[in-house]
Each structure stands twice: as structure tokens, then as C-alpha cells.
């Protein structure tokens, strides 16, 4: 038996203008977990791509169980007993666990001259390999029903089923909970006891200390050294990774956050199983972190304003302070108007639609936050259906439809202001509105009517002014942001809409 399961000697790889790897070495003993560490850009992924034949190395050699290998693609690597579980899994969620396990290598059986997939054999073999990693799943279950950690277990079982003697785990715990990490480590320890070797790529020092037997450190595409984990401290690992002593890993926090730039209250998803009633504040000069376990809906909360999620709740504001309140307009209502304009084949401007809506006399109102308005085949038909369902006068043409939406939007503004006052315990006697384009004048009149507050409106073309301001700042036509703001304030008149 060879001393090392894997040996990589003098590996070098260059790209135009960059030497990504320079004489790198890696030696992995049988039945051990070998940690591969380095900062981002150290060359860890490039080294693994050279191993699997994705990149052709310029210099160096690879030996597997003492035999020199010339691997030109990942399929050859598999045949030599090398497998990799990537950080970003690429499952086929709508296919079964068994079909994912044997993707590209389905067992076949003959029906006369035809070759068909042998599902019975495939399912039986999948059960055997899943039990091998202590994951007794139903092979007919869809892979998309599993958690991330369970999908990783399936990938490991897949590698073992291909007789892999060395498995690369690339940041395997980046999306796992503590319990899921322990379950993964249990599988790794069991396979290690049966002679399987692992290369474990991670930045998490505690995990490396817990699972690894040996460690190799890379820095800027070069080989720094290899150690037994018992012979190197955490501080020394960090020092070797960055190339210098770190005497102030956690510097004192002397930053004083400033005024509130954004405040979110009661933010709620349209899905009952997603985030509910979330509130937070972001101040100038601070970093606001969102923590939680996998599935806590952190990502969904951050992405909500770019999707239909943001059309449900409208308790988001920018810079509320004193008796003033910068108000974020009801996104759902504006979406409805946009949809109506599209149904008119965009033949009319928003200004023309506003003017026609102003002339209509229809008392009907709809709930702009009703789910039926999220993605209807026809917004005009959806508004008509809502009015008929609630016993109100149904609009007879596009202009009456627009009038219903604009007035409903105004009512929604009023309801939202009252909700905000109820939640904050404050009273806002005026609303400040910036932007709005052609919709602005009519919307501001409606807002004043339905909220019972005075509306002060800034420039309608706020986005265009912002772009121009950014260009002038870039060209150093202003001494600074303060001077630029003063110029903007002097360039337009505040329009007042009485309640």
C-alpha cells in the first residue's frame, strides 16, 4: 500500500498575465481528512481543477496510490477513484434520489433490441449506498424535498457508489446548521475508518480543528507548508495564511452610528410560511447584520423588495424623524397602473391616463393588496371582477378602471399612515413626497384627500436629478455632497397639496 493516497508535486498553472499556481505540493494519507486552507484567491480551487483535469497544469505531476496519473477530465478522475462535492450543489430537484445518484450512468436492461433504464436495480443499489452513509431515504423520493445537508449526503453516497477513494469537500458546511454539520462529520468519520480519504476545504477554524488530521496552507498561489493538526496552533495557521502576525484580530469599535437612514416596520411576506412582521433600523455609518439558521428567511427578506413580495405590506419608510415623514409610495397600486397602461399597449402617457381618470365619477374602491392583483391575466378584468364581487359599480372602460385604482391607492395611503401612527405612537401632520414622474401631481392630490394630511412634493424627476448630481460630483463640479444638496434645493420649488 502506498504511503499517500494522493500526491501532487510541483503544480504550476498560469493564465495570461497571472501565475495562479507556483510549484504547489499536496500529499494526502489514506484514511485521513486533509484540510486545505488559504485566503480567498490563494489558489485552492485552481489546484483542485488541475487535479480533476478541468485545467491543464503547466508543470507538475499527480500520483494516486503511488501510480502516476494524467487526468484530462472529471470523468477520468472518477475512474481513478477521485470525486468532489462542490459548495454549490447542482441537483435535479424534480427527479428522484435514485435518478440523481445514477445521473449519466443509469443501469440498463434489454427488451428485445431496446435498452431501457432498470429502475428496480437502480432503486435497490441506491438504498444500499444510502445506508452506507447512514441515510436510509426512500430512493423514489424527489431530491428537491431534502434539505441541503441531506443533498450533500446523497452526493457523498454517489461518490462512494463510484468507488471513490478520495473525496474533495469544498466548503461543505457553508449552508448547514450545527446539527447538520455534526451529521456530516459522522459520515466523514465513518468513511474515514473504512480507508476513504478526504480533502476538506474550509475557512472555519473550529471545524478544521474538529475533523482534520493534517493541514496544507496556500498563500497567493504558492505552497506554504503542511503540518499534522496537533503540531500547529490556530494563531500559527492564521499567520501562515496571511503572511504576517495578526495582533489585532478584533479591533475596538469606536464608530458612532448616525441618523436613521432606513426604517422598516411590520414587513410581512405574502406567504404565511415566510417572514412575518419584521422590523429593523439602519443608521448612517453602521453595518446591520442578519443572522439565523438555514430556513430562517433572511435571504427572502432581503430579496422581497425585488419581487411580488413587496406588493403586500407598505410600512417601509426612509428617514422618518420629528413631525416629518418621507413616505414610500404603495408599490402595488403603481404596479396596477403600469399593468393597465400595458393593456392599452402603452399608447398613452401616464399624464394622459391621470387626466382621463380625474374626469371620471365612479365611487368604487378595491383593496390594492388583495392577492388577485399580483399577476392577473388582465388587470382591468381583475378590477372589474373585484367590484362585482363586492357589490360595487364595475368600471366600464380603461379610464374608469384607472380612476378606481388611483382612488384606491389614495385610500391605501391613508390606511397605511394610520397603521404607521398606530405602530409608532406618533402623529404625522404632513407627508413629504419625492419623485413620481407624470403620476405625481394627481397622486399627491389623492394622497392629501384620503390621508387628511398636507402633502409637500419635491421634484417629480428625482431619479434624473440624482443621476445628473452623481455625474457632477464625479466631475468635481461640486466641492462635496453638502454643496450639491444645497444646489438641488435651490433648483426646484416645493409644491404644497392641502388636505
N, C-alpha and C positions, 0 to 999 in steps of 0.2 A: 504493500500500500504506500502510495506517495505521501511525502511529508505534508504537502499542501494540496488542497482541493483545487484552488485557483492560484495561478501566478501570472502577474502582468509585470514585465520588465522593460524599463526604458521607453515607456509610451510617450510619443510626441505627436502633436497634431496642430497644424497651422491653417488659418483661414487668411484671406487677403488682408494684410496689414496687422494681423493679430496672431500671436502664438498662444493658442488656447491651452495646450498641454506641453510641458517641457520636462522630459525624462522622468515620468511618474512611475512609481512602483506600487504594487498591491499584492499581498500574499495572504490567502485565507486558508486556515487549517480545517480539516474535516470535522464535522460535528460541532462547529463553533459559530457564534454570532460576531461578525466583524463590523464595527462601526466605522463609517466613512464620514468624516466631518470636515467642514470648512465653511467660510463665509459664502454668501451668495456671489456667484461668479468665480468661485475657486476652481471650478473645472470638474466637479463631481459628476454631473450629468453627462458632460462630454466624454469623460472616461468610460462611463457605462455604455454610451452609444458606440464607442470604439470597440468595447467588448462584444456587443451584440451585432456588430457589422453594419450598424446604421451609418457610422462614419468610418471611412477607411483611414487607419492611422498611417502617419508618415514614417514613423520608426517604432521599433519595439517588437515584442513577441508575447504571445498568450499561451500558457500551458494549463491544461485541465487534467487533473490526476496524473501529472508528470508527462503528459503527451502534448507535444506542440500542436496547436490548432491554428488554422487560418479560416476564421469565421467571416463570412461575407454578408450574412443577413440574419434576422431574428429566427427564421425557421431553422437554419443550420445550428444556431445557438441552442434551440430546443432539443435538437437531435443529439447534441453533445451534453445534455443534462443541465442547461442553464435556462432559468426562467426569471421573469421580472413582473412584480406587481407595482404598477405605476401609481403615483399620487392621485392623478385624475383618472378614475376608473372609466372605462368605456363599455358599459354593459349594453345589452339589447333588452330593455326592460319589459317589452311586451312578449318576449319569448320565455320559455320555461328555464328553470335552473339547469336541467339536463342539456337543453339545446345550447345554452351559453357555455356550459362545460366543454361540449364537443364541437363548438363552432369551428367550421372548416375541416373537421376530421370525423364526420359522422360515421358510425358503424353502418355497413350496408348489408343487405341480403338480396338474394336473387328471386325474381318472379319470372321464370322463363328467361327471355332475353333482357329483361329490365332489371335495373339495380335501384332499390328503394331504401330509405332510411329504416334501420332496425331499431324502432323506438323501444321495444321491450328490452333489448340488450343495453341500449344507451341508458335507460332509466335504472336498470339493475346495477350497472357499473357506476353510475352517479351516486347511488345510495352507498355503495362500498367506499368510494373515495371521500364522500362527505363524512361518513362515520370515521374514516381515517384521521380526520381533523376535528373529530368530536362535534360535528354539526349535522345532526340527523334530520335534515329538511326533507320535505316531500319533493322529489325531483320534478314533479309535474306542476309545481307551484311557479307562478310568474316571478322572475327575478326582481321586477320593479316593486314587489311587495316587501322586499327585505330592506333592512337598514344598511347604511354604508358599511358598518363593521361586518355585517353578515355577508355582504357582497365581496368584501375583501377576503373573508374565509373561503368563499366559493372560488375566488381567484387562486388562493393558495392550494385548495384541493385540486384545481385544474392543473397547477404546476406539478403537484405530486403525482397526479394521474399520468403525466407525461414523463415520469421517472426523472424529475428534476433533482439533481444532487446539490445544486447551488441556486438559491432564490434571492433575488435582489428586492428589498423592500424600500421603496422611495417615499419618504415622509409618510409612513403608513398611518400615523395617529393624528394627522392634522385636523381631521373632522370627527374624532371619536371622543366619547365620554370616558371618564375614569374607569368605569366598569367594563366598557368595551375594550379599552386598552389592555386591561388585565386578561380579558378573554383571548385577545390576540396573542399576548405574551405566553399564555398557557399553551396555545397551539404551537408557537415557535419553540418553546422548551421541549414539548413532546417530540416534534420532528427532529430537533437537535439531538435528542437522546437516541434517535434512530440513525444518526450519521449525516443528516442533511445539514448543509452549511448555509449561512445567511450573510449577505452584505446589507447592513442596516444604515440607511441614510437619514439623518435627522439633525435638528438643531436643539432638541430638548435634552438638556444635560442630565436631568433626573432619570429619564428613560434610558439613555445610553448607559448610565451607571448601573441601572437595574437589570438590563438584558444583555449587554455586550461582554464578550470575553477579551477581545482585542480591539485596538483602535488605530486607524491611519488618518493623519491630518494633512490636508492640502491647503495651499495658500497661493493665490494668483497663478493657478495653473501649474504649480510646482509641487513636488513631494517634500513634505516637511519631515515626516518620520512615522514610525509605527511603534506602539507600546502595548504591553499587557495592561488591562484596565486597573489592575492592582498596583501598577508601578507609576501611575500618573494622577495628579490631583486635578480637580475641576479648574482651579486657577491656572494651572500649567496648560491645560487644554485650551483655555481662552487665550492665553499668552501666545501659544504656538499658532492658533488660528489667525490672530490679528497681527502678530509680529511685534508686539510691544506689551509692556506691563499695563494693566488697567487698574489704576489705583482709585478711580472714582466712578465705579460702575453705576451707582445710584446717586447722582449729584443732588444737592439740596434744591428744593423747589422754591424759588424766590419770586416767581411770576405772580402778579396780581391781576386776575381777570377783570375786564372792564364791564361796560354796559351790556345788557341783553341784546343780542343780535337776532336771535330766533327763539320763539317760544311755541311749543306745541302742547295742546291740551285736549284730552279725550279722543285722541286719534284712534279710530276703530276700523277694522277691515270689514269688507262686505261678507267675508266668510266667518261663520261662528267658530270655526276651528283655528282661525288665525289670530293675529294680535287684537287685543281689546282694550279700550280706554287707556291708551298710553300717553303720558305727558312728560316733557323734558324741556330744559332751557339750555341754550348755547350762548356763552358770553364771549365778548371780544378777547382774543389772545389766549384762549384755552383750548385744550383738546378734550372732547367729550367721547368717552369710550362706552361701548355697548357690549356687555358680557352676557353669558348664558350658555347652557348646554346645547348640543345639536338638537334642532327642532324647536328652539325657543322663539323662533320667528324674527330673529334680528335682521336677517337679510330681507325678509318680506317687508318689514317696517321701513327699511332704507329704500327699497325699490318701489314702495307703494305710490309715490307721487309721480312715477313714470308710467302708470298703468291705470286700469279701471278702478283700482283700489281707492285712488284719491278722489273719486267722484261720490263717495258716500258721506264722509264727515267733513265739515268745513270749519273746524275750530282751530285752524292754524293761523297764526298772525306773525308779522315781523315787527319787532321793536315796540311792543306795547309799553307805554310809560305815561305816568301822570294822567291827565284827562284826555290825552290823545291816543289814537289807536290806528295804526296802519293796517288796513284790512285786506286780506287775500280774498279776491272775488270767488264766488261759488263756481268751482270748476265744472261741475255737472251742468249747470244752466248754460254756460258758454258752449259746452260741448253740444248741447241740444240745438242751439242756434247755428253752430257750424254744420251740424247734420242737415238741418232744414235748408241751409244755403247750398249744400252739395246736391240735395234733391232738386233744387232749382237750377242745377247744372252750372252753378256759380255765375249765372248771367247777371246777377245784381250784386252791388256792393253792400257791405254791412250798413253803410249810411243810408242807402235807399231802403233796405229792409226795415231799419229803425223808423224811418219816416212813414212808411206804409203801416207799420204796426201801431204807431202813435195815433193814426186816424181811425183805428178800429174801436168798436164799442162792444166788447164781449167780456162778460164778468167772470168767466170760468178760470179756475186755477188748478194746477197739477202739483204733485209732490216731486220736485226735481230730483230727489234722492231715491225715488222708487226704482227697484231693480229692473223694471220693464223698460226703462230708458237707457240702460247701459249699452246695449248693442242691438237695437231693433232693426228689422229689415227696412222699415220706413219710419222715421221719427214722426212725420206728420200723422201717419196712421196710428202710431202709438199714443200720441197726444189725444187724437180723436177717440180712440178706444178707452182711454182713461176717463175722459169727460163723460162718455156714455155710461161707463161702469159706475161712476159716482153720481149719476143723475144730473149732470150739468149740461149746459148748452155746448154742443160739439162744434168746433171750428169748421167752416165751410170752404176755406181756401187757405193758401200759404200765408197770407198776411194776417188772418185771424189766428192761425197757428203760432206765428211769431209773436203776436200780441199776448197770447196766453202764456208763452214761455217767458217773455220779458217780465210780465207782471208776476208770474210765479217765482221768477228769480228774485224780484224785489221783495216778495213775501218771505222767501227763504233767507234773504239778508236780515230781515227784521227778526225772524225766529232765531237765527244764529247769534245775532247781537244779544238777544235776551238770554240765550243759553250761556254765552260767554260771561255776561254780567252775573248770572246765577252761580257760575262756577268760580268766578274771581271775587265776587262780593263787591265789585266796583260798578260805578255808573259812568258810561261814556256818552257825553252830550254832543260829540261831534265825531265824524269819520273822515279820515284823510285817505284819498284815493289817488294813486299814481298810475298812469298808463290807461290802456283800454282802447286806443285807436278810434275807429269810427263808431264803435258802440258806446264810447264813454259818456257823451252828453245825455243820451236817453237813459242809460243805465244809472247815471248819477241822479237824475230826476226821480226815477223809480225808487232808488235806494233811499233818498230823502223822504219820499212819500210813505214807504212801508216801514221804515225803521223809526220814523218820528225824530230823526236827528238831522242836524245840519251837515251837509257834505261839502268838504273842501277838496277840489280837484286840481292836481298838478298837470304836467304836460301829458297829452294823450300819447305822443310818440316817445314814451320813456325808453324803449329799447334802442331806438335810433339815436337818441341823445346819449345814452350810455355808451354805444359803440363809438360815436364821434368823440366823446370825452376820453375814452380809452386811447384812441389814436393820438389825440392832442397831448395827453400825458406822456405817451411813448415818445412823441417827437419833442418832448421837453418844452412845449409851448406854455405850460403852467409850471410854477415853481414847486407845486405839490398838490395833494388832494384837497387841502383846505381852500386854496385859491380856485381850484377847478369847481368845487361845490358852490363857492360864492358866485362864480360866473354863471353857473346854471340857474341859481336862484334869481339872478337879475335878468335872466333871458326869457322868463315867462311870467304870466300873471296867474295868480290863484283865482279859480272860478268858484263862487260860492253858490250852492244849491240849498235853498231854505226848505225846512221840513213842512 
